[in-house]
Amino acid sequence: MKNELDSRFILSVFDKIKTHGKEDGEGHMLEGVKAYTDFDGYTLFLEDASVQLSFGFHNQYHFDYEKAEQLEQFERKLQHIQANYQAGTTK
């Protein structure tokens, strides 16, 4: 996710969290990452305790975090979800 965010990767991870994660009222949680949308569904959010990624219309995105290490850990969590879960199927 350096420099440019791969929209297919983010959408795939979002789908895997929605498919395999536990619903918590606002969204779904999997491996410490929460996935949810805004009220109209145009903006997707992926977040953990330290980082929030908002991903929206025309593939615009924004990361909110305090330290670079937090972003690196968040990226590793997303890569772990991508590698270890199949999209569109339940456990």
N, CA, C and O of each residue as an XYZ file, in Angstrom:
364
protein
N       0.824     -1.188      0.000
C       0.000      0.000      0.000
C       0.867      1.251      0.000
O       0.381      2.341      0.301
N       2.113      1.110     -0.325
C       2.983      2.270     -0.388
C       2.614      3.112     -1.593
O       2.399      2.588     -2.685
N       2.541      4.410     -1.393
C       2.277      5.406     -2.427
C       0.886      5.333     -3.027
O       0.167      6.332     -3.029
N       0.493      4.190     -3.530
C      -0.800      4.106     -4.174
C      -1.566      2.903     -3.642
O      -1.028      1.799     -3.559
N      -2.785      3.118     -3.294
C      -3.624      2.087     -2.709
C      -4.279      1.268     -3.815
O      -4.851      1.834     -4.746
N      -4.203     -0.038     -3.724
C      -4.832     -0.925     -4.696
C      -6.303     -1.096     -4.303
O      -6.614     -1.743     -3.304
N      -7.188     -0.519     -5.087
C      -8.612     -0.542     -4.752
C      -9.157     -1.964     -4.713
O     -10.007     -2.265     -3.875
N      -8.694     -2.842     -5.589
C      -9.177     -4.232     -5.566
C      -8.800     -4.923     -4.267
O      -9.583     -5.699     -3.718
N      -7.596     -4.638     -3.776
C      -7.151     -5.217     -2.504
C      -8.064     -4.772     -1.366
O      -8.526     -5.601     -0.582
N      -8.326     -3.473     -1.269
C      -9.164     -2.945     -0.198
C     -10.576     -3.504     -0.280
O     -11.142     -3.905      0.737
N     -11.150     -3.535     -1.474
C     -12.508     -4.072     -1.637
C     -12.562     -5.554     -1.297
O     -13.549     -6.028     -0.732
N     -11.510     -6.285     -1.635
C     -11.456     -7.707     -1.310
C     -11.373     -7.928      0.202
O     -12.084     -8.772      0.748
N     -10.514     -7.176      0.871
C     -10.390     -7.293      2.328
C     -11.708     -6.904      2.996
O     -12.151     -7.571      3.931
N     -12.330     -5.838      2.524
C     -13.617     -5.413      3.071
C     -14.636     -6.542      2.947
O     -15.348     -6.838      3.906
N     -14.712     -7.173      1.781
C     -15.645     -8.281      1.560
C     -15.345     -9.459      2.486
O     -16.263    -10.077      3.026
N     -14.078     -9.765      2.667
C     -13.709    -10.887      3.536
C     -14.088    -10.609      4.989
O     -14.535    -11.512      5.697
N     -13.914     -9.379      5.432
C     -14.310     -9.041      6.798
C     -15.827     -9.129      6.942
O     -16.325     -9.647      7.941
N     -16.559     -8.630      5.957
C     -18.031     -8.709      6.003
C     -18.501    -10.166      5.976
O     -19.476    -10.513      6.642
N     -17.822    -11.009      5.218
C     -18.221    -12.405      5.078
C     -17.855    -13.239      6.300
O     -18.666    -14.037      6.769
N     -16.644    -13.062      6.818
C     -16.137    -13.931      7.878
C     -16.162    -13.295      9.268
O     -16.034    -13.994     10.273
N     -16.324    -11.988      9.325
C     -16.249    -11.293     10.603
C     -17.529    -11.395     11.411
O     -18.582    -11.795     10.917
N     -17.396    -11.023     12.659
C     -18.534    -11.022     13.573
C     -19.216     -9.657     13.512
O     -18.566     -8.620     13.642
N     -20.526     -9.673     13.315
C     -21.288     -8.425     13.257
C     -21.338     -7.802     14.649
O     -21.544     -8.496     15.644
N     -21.146     -6.478     14.707
C     -21.140     -5.804     16.007
C     -22.086     -4.615     16.072
O     -21.938     -3.762     16.947
N     -23.031     -4.540     15.187
C     -24.002     -3.446     15.210
C     -23.673     -2.342     14.227
O     -24.546     -1.888     13.488
N     -22.428     -1.907     14.208
C     -22.001     -0.871     13.260
C     -21.388     -1.463     12.008
O     -21.403     -0.831     10.951
N     -20.854     -2.656     12.110
C     -20.162     -3.290     10.987
C     -19.770     -4.699     11.351
O     -20.483     -5.386     12.083
N     -18.648     -5.125     10.844
C     -18.133     -6.465     11.109
C     -16.683     -6.360     11.568
O     -15.944     -5.481     11.123
N     -16.283     -7.262     12.461
C     -14.936     -7.272     13.020
C     -14.290     -8.614     12.720
O     -14.896     -9.666     12.925
N     -13.038     -8.570     12.228
C     -12.273     -9.785     11.950
C     -10.800     -9.494     12.191
O     -10.263     -8.520     11.664
N     -10.148    -10.333     12.983
C      -8.709    -10.211     13.227
C      -8.326     -8.810     13.708
O      -7.247     -8.316     13.382
N      -9.194     -8.180     14.471
C      -8.906     -6.861     15.019
C      -9.161     -5.705     14.071
O      -8.828     -4.563     14.386
N      -9.751     -5.985     12.908
C     -10.055     -4.936     11.932
C     -11.568     -4.862     11.760
O     -12.237     -5.872     11.540
N     -12.084     -3.655     11.866
C     -13.515     -3.416     11.721
C     -13.784     -2.855     10.328
O     -13.041     -2.003      9.840
N     -14.857     -3.340      9.689
C     -15.269     -2.877      8.359
C     -16.704     -2.390      8.436
O     -17.579     -3.080      8.959
N     -16.941     -1.183      7.905
C     -18.295     -0.628      7.882
C     -18.365      0.443      6.803
O     -17.346      0.824      6.228
N     -19.571      0.925      6.531
C     -19.770      1.980      5.545
C     -20.448      3.177      6.189
O     -20.974      3.091      7.299
N     -20.425      4.301      5.468
C     -21.184      5.452      5.938
C     -22.666      5.208      5.646
O     -23.027      4.153      5.124
N     -23.511      6.160      5.974
C     -24.955      5.949      5.887
C     -25.440      5.652      4.469
O     -26.428      4.937      4.307
N     -24.783      6.172      3.451
C     -25.247      5.930      2.084
C     -24.475      4.819      1.376
O     -24.806      4.469      0.243
N     -23.463      4.267      2.016
C     -22.709      3.155      1.454
C     -21.641      3.545      0.446
O     -21.013      2.669     -0.150
N     -21.422      4.831      0.241
C     -20.427      5.261     -0.739
C     -19.005      5.279     -0.194
O     -18.049      5.210     -0.966
N     -18.854      5.370      1.104
C     -17.522      5.364      1.707
C     -17.385      4.140      2.591
O     -18.233      3.873      3.442
N     -16.291      3.387      2.377
C     -15.979      2.217      3.184
C     -14.942      2.611      4.219
O     -14.082      3.455      3.966
N     -15.030      1.996      5.378
C     -14.049      2.237      6.429
C     -13.473      0.907      6.883
O     -14.202     -0.063      7.090
N     -12.170      0.875      7.032
C     -11.462     -0.222      7.671
C     -10.660      0.412      8.790
O      -9.956      1.398      8.573
N     -10.765     -0.152      9.993
C     -10.029      0.446     11.102
C      -9.674     -0.588     12.151
O     -10.354     -1.599     12.325
N      -8.581     -0.296     12.847
C      -8.253     -1.044     14.051
C      -8.150     -0.019     15.177
O      -8.656      1.094     15.035
N      -7.520     -0.362     16.269
C      -7.465      0.550     17.408
C      -6.628      1.799     17.138
O      -6.782      2.801     17.837
N      -5.745      1.760     16.135
C      -4.814      2.859     15.909
C      -4.936      3.556     14.560
O      -4.493      4.695     14.410
N      -5.528      2.891     13.585
C      -5.550      3.408     12.213
C      -6.959      3.337     11.654
O      -7.676      2.360     11.875
N      -7.354      4.376     10.928
C      -8.609      4.333     10.189
C      -8.316      4.650      8.731
O      -7.624      5.617      8.414
N      -8.859      3.812      7.850
C      -8.781      4.031      6.414
C     -10.191      4.312      5.916
O     -11.099      3.509      6.128
N     -10.372      5.434      5.264
C     -11.641      5.702      4.585
C     -11.367      5.618      3.094
O     -10.394      6.184      2.595
N     -12.228      4.913      2.397
C     -12.050      4.643      0.977
C     -13.370      4.931      0.285
O     -14.394      4.337      0.622
N     -13.351      5.835     -0.678
C     -14.620      6.254     -1.243
C     -14.645      6.396     -2.739
O     -13.854      5.808     -3.476
N     -15.591      7.204     -3.148
C     -15.911      7.461     -4.543
C     -14.654      7.813     -5.343
O     -13.808      8.574     -4.872
N     -14.537      7.265     -6.539
C     -13.383      7.484     -7.425
C     -12.071      7.042     -6.784
O     -11.017      7.619     -7.049
N     -12.144      6.020     -5.942
C     -10.966      5.440     -5.293
C     -10.175      6.443     -4.454
O      -8.967      6.286     -4.277
N     -10.838      7.455     -3.945
C     -10.175      8.387     -3.046
C     -10.080      7.744     -1.673
O     -11.013      7.081     -1.218
N      -8.936      7.948     -1.013
C      -8.753      7.341      0.301
C      -7.968      8.268      1.223
O      -7.278      9.193      0.793
N      -8.110      7.971      2.510
C      -7.394      8.738      3.522
C      -7.090      7.821      4.707
O      -7.968      7.121      5.210
N      -5.835      7.840      5.140
C      -5.430      7.136      6.354
C      -5.367      8.132      7.502
O      -4.915      9.263      7.326
N      -5.818      7.713      8.668
C      -5.699      8.524      9.874
C      -4.948      7.684     10.908
O      -5.439      6.644     11.346
N      -3.762      8.141     11.294
C      -2.932      7.435     12.271
C      -1.927      8.423     12.854
O      -1.734      9.513     12.315
N      -1.288      8.036     13.958
C      -0.319      8.918     14.613
C       1.122      8.568     14.287
O       1.950      9.465     14.123
N       1.441      7.278     14.189
C       2.828      6.840     13.976
C       2.906      5.902     12.777
O       1.976      5.141     12.511
N       4.015      5.963     12.065
C       4.223      5.114     10.890
C       4.138      3.628     11.248
O       3.669      2.820     10.446
N       4.590      3.272     12.450
C       4.538      1.866     12.874
C       3.097      1.364     12.946
O       2.823      0.201     12.649
N       2.184      2.242     13.339
C       0.773      1.858     13.408
C       0.249      1.517     12.016
O      -0.482      0.542     11.845
N       0.619      2.309     11.042
C       0.199      2.043      9.669
C       0.787      0.741      9.165
O       0.097     -0.035      8.504
N       2.049      0.490      9.464
C       2.695     -0.761      9.041
C       1.995     -1.970      9.654
O       1.778     -2.967      8.965
N       1.640     -1.902     10.931
C       0.929     -3.010     11.586
C      -0.452     -3.204     10.963
O      -0.886     -4.335     10.745
N      -1.129     -2.113     10.682
C      -2.441     -2.171     10.054
C      -2.350     -2.835      8.680
O      -3.171     -3.687      8.341
N      -1.361     -2.446      7.903
C      -1.163     -3.047      6.579
C      -0.921     -4.553      6.688
O      -1.426     -5.330      5.878
N      -0.142     -4.961      7.703
C       0.111     -6.403      7.905
C      -1.186     -7.138      8.242
O      -1.406     -8.256      7.775
N      -2.049     -6.512      9.054
C      -3.343     -7.135      9.372
C      -4.183     -7.325      8.110
O      -4.781     -8.383      7.914
N      -4.226     -6.305      7.260
C      -5.004     -6.407      6.020
C      -4.432     -7.488      5.109
O      -5.182     -8.253      4.501
N      -3.111     -7.552      5.014
C      -2.484     -8.583      4.182
C      -2.755     -9.976      4.736
O      -2.952    -10.920      3.971
N      -2.765    -10.109      6.059
C      -3.085    -11.389      6.694
C      -4.516    -11.819      6.354
O      -4.749    -12.976      6.005
N      -5.453    -10.908      6.455
C      -6.844    -11.218      6.117
C      -6.945    -11.616      4.652
O      -7.620    -12.591      4.320
N      -6.287    -10.877      3.778
C      -6.329    -11.175      2.349
C      -5.803    -12.582      2.067
O      -6.376    -13.316      1.261
N      -4.718    -12.949      2.733
C      -4.066    -14.234      2.469
C      -4.775    -15.423      3.102
O      -4.643    -16.545      2.613
N      -5.529    -15.199      4.184
C      -6.036    -16.323      4.964
C      -7.539    -16.543      4.922
O      -8.043    -17.461      5.570
N      -8.251    -15.738      4.190
C      -9.703    -15.898      4.092
C     -10.113    -15.830      2.632
O      -9.507    -15.113      1.835
N     -11.151    -16.587      2.291
C     -11.679    -16.557      0.935
C     -12.874    -15.602      0.875
O     -13.705    -15.574      1.783
N     -12.944    -14.842     -0.178
C     -14.057    -13.905     -0.362
C     -15.345    -14.649     -0.690
O     -15.329    -15.660     -1.393
N     -16.451    -14.143     -0.176
C     -17.760    -14.635     -0.552
C     -18.183    -15.969      0.003
O     -19.261    -16.456     -0.338
N     -17.365    -16.587      0.858
C     -17.741    -17.856      1.473
C     -17.633    -17.733      2.980
O     -16.831    -16.951      3.490
N     -18.418    -18.484      3.674
C     -18.351    -18.464      5.138
C     -17.431    -19.555      5.610
O     -17.147    -20.506      4.881
N     -16.961    -19.415      6.846
C     -16.052    -20.410      7.450
C     -16.733    -21.747      7.581
O     -16.128    -22.703      8.066
